[in-house]
Amino acid sequence: MQDGERKTHKLSSVSKANVEKSREAAREIQQRKPASRGGSTRCRSRLVTIVQCRLRDQIKQDNTARLQNASGREEPHLSTVRRWYAEFDRGRVSLRDEIREVRPSTAITEDNVATVRQFI
């Protein structure tokens, strides 16, 4: 490759659609009003960084360092960044927790209560 030349990749129609979807997600995130809590703003910053990295198609190792710098003191672990990439590749556009439809299970049952009372 000579100076000034850029390496270009041919994108399939699916890849082009994903790139456009990523760009739309980045625009939407940047236009959102910052949340009053610091955690949500930090989460938004991380997501914007992921979107920007994916659009630039950089090496994941470089992107991991970039995400850790964007996070400040609370650097995410490498496995966390990999999980974010996997979720982003599956089409997720937010790092917030998913809404859960089912109430969390509980360990309090009549049998457990009776067993504990026997020990007391």
Stockholm file with secondary structure:
# STOCKHOLM 1.0

chainA/1-120         MQDGERKTHKLSSVSKANVEKSREAAREIQQRKPASRGGSTRCRSRLVTIVQCRLRDQIKQDNTARLQNASGREEPHLSTVRRWYAEFDRGRVSLRDEIREVRPSTAITEDNVATVRQFI
#=GR chainA/1-120 SS CCTTCCCCCCCCHHHHHHHHHHHHHHHHHHHSCCCSSHHHHHHHHHHHHHHHHHHHTCCHHHHHHHHHHHTTTSCCCHHHHHHHHHHHHTTCCCCSCCCCSSCCCCCCCHHHHHHHHHHC
#=GC SS_cons         CCTTCCCCCCCCHHHHHHHHHHHHHHHHHHHSCCCSSHHHHHHHHHHHHHHHHHHHTCCHHHHHHHHHHHTTTSCCCHHHHHHHHHHHHTTCCCCSCCCCSSCCCCCCCHHHHHHHHHHC
//
